[in-house]
Amino acid sequence: MFRGSKPKHIGCKIVGCLGKHEARGYCNKHYLRLWKHGSPSGGGPDRAERGTGWTDANGYRYVGTKQIHIVVAEKALGKKLPTKAVIHHIDGDRSNNANDNLIICPDQAYHLLIHTRQDAKNACGDANFRRCHYCDKHDDPHNMSPRKSKSKQGNVSVHYVHNECHNAYRRQLKNGNQHQ
């Protein structure tokens, strides 16, 4: 054996298993259980919920292919989530899937409203304030104008702007276009 080379695993590292090594030292059966349930010993649905699972790049915890916060919410509801439902983590920690940290939102629009209000509350102390699209300062919506914009996908969103900020932006565009 050459220095620095990895030893070849011939069999599964589970004691008593005679399966051929496939990945991470496990046979195919035990590796699939590890991936699906978070443990090479696998088990039924109860065992899967207790498994260590894995975390994706966005911070969501999984057991197999199911996000744990969805499992917790469906268990609390006693049924599957509605098609458009979205789960909100109150403390912003996507790995904290405790019942009292989850809100079931009817759709993504409601979920975004919760985030908008939370951001305003954290920034200025008033959840009813909105952030100006231009200057990024929060203010009472009565001091601002709502502006609609359409995304490439055709979704319409509303953002708030101070009239002064919007006028300054328009002047900047106009002056910038004259110099080109």
C-alpha positions, 0 to 999 in steps of 0.5 A: 500500500502506498503512503497516503492511499485510502484503504479499500473497504471490501464489506459493509462496516455494519457488524454482521452484514455481509453486503459489498461496500458501496458508499461511505463504508456501507453496503447499498442497503445500509447507505440508503437507510443512512440517507433516508433516515439519518441512521444506517439501521433505518427503521419505520416512521417513528425512527425516521423522525428521531433520526439525525437527518441532514441540513441543506445549504439553506439551513433546513433540516431533513429526514430523508427527503422530507423537511422536518418543519413540514413533518412537525407542522403536519403532525400538529395539524393532524393532516397533510399541509394544504398545497400552497401552505408555507411554514414560517420559523418565528425566530428565523432559525431554520433548524429550530423546528419546535411547535411553538417556533412554527407558523403555518401560512396559507400562502407565500404572500402571507409569509412575505407579509410576516417577514416585512412586518418583522423586519420593520419591527426590528428596524424601527420598533413599529411593525406597520412601517414600511421600508422606502425602496430607494433610501431603505429607511422605514416610515409610516406608509401614510408618508409614502406612496405604494408603487407596483412592479411586475417581475419577469414571471408576471408576479406583481409586487407592491413597494413603498417609496417616499415621493422625494426619493422617487423624484430624486431617482427620476431626476437622476435617470433624466440627467444620466440619460442626457449625458450619454 
